[in-house]
Amino acid sequence: MNTEIAIKRDLDRSDRQTILLSLHVDYWEKIISGEKKYEYRFVFPREKTRAYIYVPGKVKAIKGYIDLEKPIQGD
């Protein structure tokens, strides 16, 4: 099954907005290991979101997805 079809099927079942989020391989590995728990962005959807993680550089692939709740907003 190619990625495009898998993403479409997930969209059909999800109540979340879907985005593609680019993360460097170092940060992706820290998220997987549990070392990194927060991601800071200037612009981000204000509702529940499913973020498919694209790892650029040598990897150049979608490595997984993360279901995120509403963001914590601050100054």
N, C-alpha and C positions, 0 to 999 in steps of 0.2 A: 504494500500500500504506500503510495507516495505521500509526502508531507502535506501537500495541498488538500488532498482528500481527507486526511486525518484531521486537519484543522477545521475543515468545513463540518465534519461530523461532530466535533467538539462544540462548535458554535450552535449547532442544532439543539444540543442538550444543555447548554449553559445559560444561566441567568445573569452572567457577568459580561461586561464589556471586554473585548479582546484586543490586545495590543501586541506588537513585536518590540521587545526591549533588547537593546544591544549591550552586552557586558563583556569586558575583557576576560580572557580565560582565567587569570588569577582571581578575579572577583567571583566568577562562577564556581571555581573550585572551593573558595572559602564559604560560599553559600551552601554548597553540597555538604561540606564537612561540619557545618554548624557554627563555624568561627565568625561568619558575617551574618548578622540578623537584620540589619537596616540598610536601606538604599535611599539615598537622598537625590531628589530630582527637582528642578525648578518648575517643570510642568508635568502634571500627572492627572489622570482622570479622577473625578471626585466620587466615584462609586466603586463597588466591588469590581475587580478586574482580573482577568486571566492574562498573564504576561508570558508569552512564548519567548524563550531566551535564545537570542542569536549570539553566537560567539564568533567574532571576526578574526582576522589575522590568519594564521596557518590552519585553524580549524574550519572556518567558514561553514558553519552548520547550526541548525536549530538543535540545541542540546536538551531541551525539556521545557516545562512550563511551571509557573508558580501561580497559585490562586491567592490573590491579595484582597484584603478587606479595604474599607474606606481608609484613605491616608490620614495620617496625623499631620495637621497643618500648624505651622508656627511662623514666627518672625524670622 
